[in-house]
Amino acid sequence: MATAYSQKDSNVRKTWFIMFGFFIMIILIGWAFSWIYQSPVILYIAVGFSIAMNFFSYWYSDKIVLKMTSAQPISRETHRDLWNITENLCIATGLPMPKIYLIDDKAPNAFATGRNQDNAVVAVTSGLLESLDRNELEGVVAHELAHIQNRDILLMTVVVVLVGFITLLSDFFLRSLLFGGGGNRDGRAQLTMILVGVALAILSPIVAIVIKMAVSRRREFLADASGALMTRYPEGLASALEKISSYSMPMRKANNAMAHMYISNPFGVKGKKMGFLNRMFMTHPPVEERIKALRNNK
């Protein structure tokens, strides 16, 4: 059974595994290009690009995520209740105070990002502040602080950037093959590489979903449990999840690349009966199961 301590170590290992996997995949794509066009320079560029992207994703992925949501920083003066709730929870748990950002969106939701506890961010929507009472808001903030405490945030944020680039590169690879690749290779070799490109184009979105599933479902249950321990009031988070899940409209800037980061699905797919495949590829566990787990452990 996962604990906060084992989850921290697991998240660190997963982060390095994903970054290494990205490095290998880009080199393989670069090798394929260099083989088709008979230019070893392409492979060297791919290696350099892979190293640069891993560096970039570690240091700047949180800024990309905040930019994608148009989140803006807030202060104690402008949002005193949210600031005080976060500060009190941080004092109680020994966490550094994160930066707090506000997303102008009616859909209630929240996420945490950053590369470590000292460079963490908690972002909430304006709809969340409008729809929750103080106990519910405290439950949501505690959930996001649990992600920070459990070292989820680096893993979740790196996935946004690297998985997105894998998808874009595989698409570019396929288009290049279909519209002008080939060099002097014979027809059979050319057909083989086109099939490789098609396979990459088909498999990369699936790989992206699987990776997001791997970093999402278990960590949500653990963050719920850890957040409930912080507030010592599981009902606050349970009630918040009920309100969040009852909102049926999607976020205006909902993005599939970062859907796994939010406390709840940002696409507003609520109240619909889901088939087996939909449940299998969900990035979040069903909210009913999360609420039940919280109320059964009161």
Phi, psi and omega in degrees: 000136183289139172241170179301321183290316179292327179293322178300310180297320180296320180295321177297315180296318180296321179299312180294324179296315181294319179295320177293319178298320176299316180302313181293318182296318180294322177296320178296318178295318177298321178297319179298315177299314182296327179290317181294313185267003178054048182222102180297342179300325180299320179295318178298320179296320180297318178298313179297320180296318181297316178297316182296320181291323176297318177297314183296318182293328180289315188271332190234000184298326179296324179292324177296316181299315179295323178294321180298330183261357184058033180290145181237141180291149177239173180229172177300324184293325184272331182219072189297315183298311180299318180297313182294321177300312181296316181296317180296318179294322179294319178297318182293328184258353180078016178273147172295149179292121178283163168288147181242130180239152179242132176255124181282090182204135182289336180289126180286123180193173181196158173205165174239149179212176182124166183265344177195180183296330182277349180229044186264156178225137169246126180241133178232156178272158177296327178296327178296315181296326182283331189261342184255148171276181187298316180297320179292318178297320178299321178297318180293315179298318178298321177301315181290324176295328177296321176300320178294313181298323182275004180063032174286328196296319180296315180301312183296321185284320178298322180301320181304311185285310187290317179296321177299318180290324177300315180297315180296318181292321178296322177295317178297321179300313181295315181297321179298319180293322183283335185236057169126359178285165171144318180056226182253015181289154179285169186298322181295316179296319179298316179298320179300315182289327175296318178297323176298316179298318177298316179300316179297316181297324180282318187281329186299318176297325178294316177300319179300315180296316181297318179297315180295323175298319183296331183258004189248306195295305182295321183294332179292317177298317181293320178294324175300313182294317180294320178295320178296324176293325180296315184272341186058027179213081182301332183297330179301311179290321179300315179294322178297317179297324177298315181292316181298317183286342180277348179279120191266346183272144179285160173294146182297324182247035177299134183229128183299329183296330183241016181302326183292345183279334185286159179291335178216157180309121183279000184266002173071026179274082184243151173067016178250140177287127185255143176281178183299316183294318178299317179294323182294326184258014175293140176274347178238147171293154179305135185297329179299321179291323178294316179296317179298318180297319180294316184284335177283344182251018179290000000 
